[in-house]
Amino acid sequence: MPTFTVHQPPPKLGEAESAPERFVFLRDGFYVWAFLLPPFWLLRYRLWLAFVLYLAVSIGLGVVLYFIGMPAQVQWLAGTLVALLIGFEAATLRRRKLAWRGCKMLGFVVGEDLEAVEQRFFAEWVKRAEILAAASVPLPAEPKYAAPVRRGPPLPADVIGLFPEPGGR
């Protein structure tokens, strides 16, 4: 079953907290489109720094492999491995961007699809809010207990445990 991370963006001007509609759910795992079309996927999610690094690594790797005389199959394999890395690390790239923008990661949710994950997360979120609201009601003052009557070490006649010694009180 897929695992999703939940991210809460910072509140907009005039908001006390972020609206739940703005929460971002990111699936962990392999992103096929990030593997098949890495530059377009990076641009689609506005991962500018990752896009520039991808271009620099791809072009640099291609130039180095060309000048050392590697066959085209090796160059293709190197490009495929870079794309595979992007596919596996796509969620991490998006998470880092969200963290850089000030989003707070609220936790992990496991579910079949995005809709089920959202329902599970918000059901638990509402339950926690109700518990916190109930806890904010002032509790009655804690009762004060009297000090123990006797102080000092126990006497040999005192019973400690479930079974008294024979001959004791």
C-alpha positions as CSV (number, residue, x, y, z in Angstrom):
1,M,0.0,0.0,0.0
2,P,1.4,3.4,-0.8
3,T,2.6,5.8,1.8
4,F,2.0,9.5,1.6
5,T,3.5,12.4,3.5
6,V,1.3,15.3,4.5
7,H,2.6,18.9,4.4
8,Q,1.0,22.0,5.8
9,P,1.9,25.2,4.0
10,P,2.5,28.4,6.0
11,P,-0.6,30.5,6.5
12,K,-1.5,33.3,4.1
13,L,-1.9,36.8,5.2
14,G,-4.9,37.2,7.4
15,E,-5.1,33.5,8.2
16,A,-4.4,32.1,11.7
17,E,-3.7,28.6,10.3
18,S,-3.4,27.2,6.8
19,A,-6.7,26.1,5.2
20,P,-6.9,22.3,5.0
21,E,-7.6,22.6,1.3
22,R,-4.1,23.8,0.8
23,F,-2.4,20.7,2.4
24,V,-0.2,18.8,0.1
25,F,-0.1,15.0,0.0
26,L,3.0,13.4,-1.6
27,R,3.2,9.7,-2.4
28,D,6.4,7.9,-1.7
29,G,7.8,5.7,-4.3
30,F,8.8,5.7,-7.9
31,Y,7.4,8.4,-10.3
32,V,7.2,7.0,-13.8
33,W,6.8,10.4,-15.5
34,A,9.8,11.7,-13.7
35,F,11.8,8.8,-15.1
36,L,10.4,9.0,-18.6
37,L,10.5,12.8,-19.0
38,P,12.8,14.2,-16.3
39,P,13.2,17.8,-17.6
40,F,9.5,18.2,-18.2
41,W,8.5,16.7,-14.9
42,L,11.0,19.0,-13.1
43,L,9.7,22.0,-14.9
44,R,6.1,21.0,-14.3
45,Y,6.7,21.1,-10.5
46,R,8.9,24.2,-10.7
47,L,12.0,22.5,-9.3
48,W,14.3,25.0,-10.9
49,L,17.5,24.1,-9.1
50,A,17.0,20.4,-9.7
51,F,16.3,21.2,-13.4
52,V,19.5,23.1,-13.7
53,L,21.5,20.4,-11.9
54,Y,19.9,17.7,-14.1
55,L,20.9,19.6,-17.3
56,A,24.4,20.2,-16.0
57,V,24.9,16.6,-15.0
58,S,23.4,15.2,-18.2
59,I,25.3,17.5,-20.5
60,G,28.6,17.1,-18.5
61,L,28.2,13.4,-18.5
62,G,27.5,13.2,-22.2
63,V,30.4,15.4,-23.1
64,V,32.8,13.5,-20.9
65,L,31.7,10.1,-22.2
66,Y,31.9,11.4,-25.8
67,F,35.5,12.7,-25.4
68,I,36.8,9.5,-23.7
69,G,35.4,7.6,-26.6
70,M,32.6,5.6,-25.0
71,P,30.1,4.0,-27.4
72,A,26.6,5.4,-27.8
73,Q,25.1,2.5,-25.8
74,V,27.1,3.6,-22.7
75,Q,26.1,7.2,-23.1
76,W,22.4,6.0,-23.4
77,L,22.9,3.9,-20.3
78,A,24.3,6.8,-18.3
79,G,21.4,9.0,-19.3
80,T,19.0,6.3,-18.3
81,L,20.6,5.9,-14.9
82,V,20.3,9.6,-14.3
83,A,16.7,9.5,-15.3
84,L,16.2,6.5,-13.0
85,L,17.7,8.5,-10.1
86,I,15.3,11.3,-10.8
87,G,12.4,8.8,-10.9
88,F,13.3,7.3,-7.5
89,E,14.1,10.7,-5.8
90,A,11.2,12.7,-7.3
91,A,9.2,12.8,-4.0
92,T,12.3,13.8,-2.1
93,L,12.9,16.7,-4.4
94,R,9.3,17.9,-4.0
95,R,9.5,17.5,-0.2
96,R,12.7,19.5,0.0
97,K,11.1,22.3,-2.1
98,L,8.1,22.3,0.3
99,A,10.4,22.4,3.3
100,W,12.3,25.3,1.8
101,R,9.0,27.2,1.3
102,G,8.2,26.8,5.0
103,C,5.8,23.9,4.8
104,K,5.5,21.8,7.9
105,M,5.4,18.0,7.5
106,L,2.5,16.7,9.6
107,G,3.1,13.0,9.3
108,F,2.7,9.9,7.2
109,V,-0.6,8.3,6.0
110,V,-1.0,4.9,4.4
111,G,-3.8,4.2,2.0
112,E,-4.9,2.8,-1.4
113,D,-5.2,6.1,-3.2
114,L,-5.1,9.8,-2.6
115,E,-8.8,10.1,-1.8
116,A,-8.6,7.3,0.9
117,V,-5.5,8.9,2.3
118,E,-7.1,12.3,2.6
119,Q,-10.2,10.9,4.3
120,R,-8.1,8.9,6.8
121,F,-5.8,11.9,7.6
122,F,-8.6,14.4,8.0
123,A,-10.7,12.0,10.1
124,E,-7.8,11.6,12.5
125,W,-7.0,15.3,12.4
126,V,-10.6,16.2,13.4
127,K,-10.5,13.6,16.2
128,R,-7.2,15.1,17.6
129,A,-8.6,18.6,17.4
130,E,-11.6,17.5,19.5
131,I,-9.3,15.9,22.1
132,L,-7.2,19.0,22.3
133,A,-10.4,21.2,22.6
134,A,-11.6,19.0,25.4
135,A,-8.2,19.1,27.1
136,S,-8.2,22.9,27.0
137,V,-11.2,22.9,29.5
138,P,-9.6,23.7,32.9
139,L,-9.4,20.5,35.0
140,P,-10.3,20.6,38.7
141,A,-7.5,21.3,41.1
142,E,-5.5,18.2,42.1
143,P,-6.4,17.0,45.5
144,K,-3.9,17.6,48.2
145,Y,-2.8,14.6,50.2
146,A,-1.8,14.6,53.8
147,A,1.7,13.8,54.8
148,P,2.4,10.3,56.0
149,V,1.9,9.9,59.7
150,R,5.0,7.9,60.6
151,R,8.5,8.7,59.3
152,G,11.6,6.6,59.4
153,P,12.4,3.0,58.6
154,P,9.7,0.3,58.9
155,L,9.6,-1.7,62.1
156,P,10.2,-5.4,62.0
157,A,6.5,-6.1,62.9
158,D,5.3,-4.2,59.9
159,V,4.0,-6.3,57.0
160,I,5.6,-5.7,53.7
161,G,4.1,-7.7,50.8
162,L,1.2,-10.1,50.8
163,F,2.1,-12.6,53.4
164,P,3.0,-11.6,56.9
165,E,5.8,-13.2,58.9
166,P,4.6,-15.8,61.4
167,G,4.4,-14.3,64.9
168,G,3.9,-10.7,63.5
169,R,0.9,-8.5,64.2
